Amino acid sequence: MKESLFLLTVLLVVPAVVSSQTETPSTSQDNNRQAVQQRNQVSITGCLTSSHHKEYQLVDQDRTTNLVFSPTVNLDAYVGQSVTLVGNRSATPSTDTGTARPMPHFMVTEVRPASGSCK
């Protein structure tokens, strides 16, 4: 009887322990990934503009033209407004063929209203 009880306990406890150990690293990895993304986030402020092809641009406070995009935020709602965009700027900007100036890509994760007016 004791052997059966011991075997039953082992059969119930071992899978629970293994399962809890495999879930913790993935949750920890997700938290670490989110923390790294948040540390790399920057904010830029300016007037959001759009061309007829749903390409968005924002000239920021440093007078840098950023090519703006977002898979999660509807940027159409903010076109023509002064906004602060929070997100990630690309490490390798593309070059505007008309001006030969670097134009970083900026992936927006959050939009905040900003003071100022757009002309």
N, C-alpha and C positions, 0 to 999 in steps of 0.2 A: 504494500500500500504506500509506504513512504517513497519507494522508487517511482511509482506511478505519479505521485504528487510532485516529486522533484522534476521528473521528465515533463509534466504538464507545465510547471512553472517556467522551466527553461524554454519550452516551445512558445510560451506567451511573452516572456520578457525579452528574449534575444531579438525577435523581429521589431519590437517597439524601440529598443535601444539602437538598432541599426537604422531604422527609419528616422529617428530623431537626429542621428548623426549626419545623415545625408541631406536633410532639409536645412540645417544650420549653415553650412558653407554657402549654399546657393543664396540664401537670404542675406548673408553677410556680404557676398560678392555683389549682389544688387545694391545694397546700401553703400558699399565702397564706390561702385560705378556712379551712383547718383551724387555722392559727395564730390567726386572728381569733376563731374559735369558742372556742378554748382560752383566750384572753385574757379573753373575756366570761364564762367559766364562773365560777360561785360555788359555795360549799358551804353547806348548811344542815343543822343537826343537831336531832333531836327524835324523837318517837315517831310512826311511820307508822300511820295509821288508815285504815279503809275503810268505806264504806257498802255497803248491799246491792246497789247499782248499779255496783259496781266503780269508784267515784269515790274517789280517794285524797286525804288531807290530811296535812299535817305542820305542827305548830305549832313554829316554830323558836326559837332561842335569844333572839330579840328579841320573842317572843310574837306573831309574825305568823303567821296561818294561811295556808298556801300550798296551792293546789289543785295536786296533783302528778299527772303523767302521764309515760308513756314508751312510745315505739314499739319500743324495743329491750330494755328490762329488764322481767323479770317481777316486778312489785311485790307480787303476792300472797304471794310467799315471804317478804316482810319485814314484813307487817302485824303490828302488836303489838310490834314490836321497836324499840329505840333505834338509829337509823341516821344516818349522814351521807350526804346526797344531793349529788352533784356534777352540775351542769348549768347551764341558762340560765333566768333569771327574766324574765318578760315585763315590758316597759316600761309597759304599761297594764293595771293589775289590774282585775278585775271587782269588783263590790261585793256582799257578802253581804246578801241582802234582810232577814235576821233581825236583823243587828247594824249594818248600814250601814257596816261597816268594809271597807277594801280587802283583797282576797284575790288576791295575785299568782298567776299560773299559773307552774309550775315544771316544765320539761322535764328529766327525769332522764337522764343519760348513764352514770352510775356510782353504785353503792351500796356503802358501806363500813359494817361494824359499828361502833357507837359505844358508849362506856361509859355506864352509867346504866340505869335500869329504867323500864319503862312501867307505869302504874297501870291 
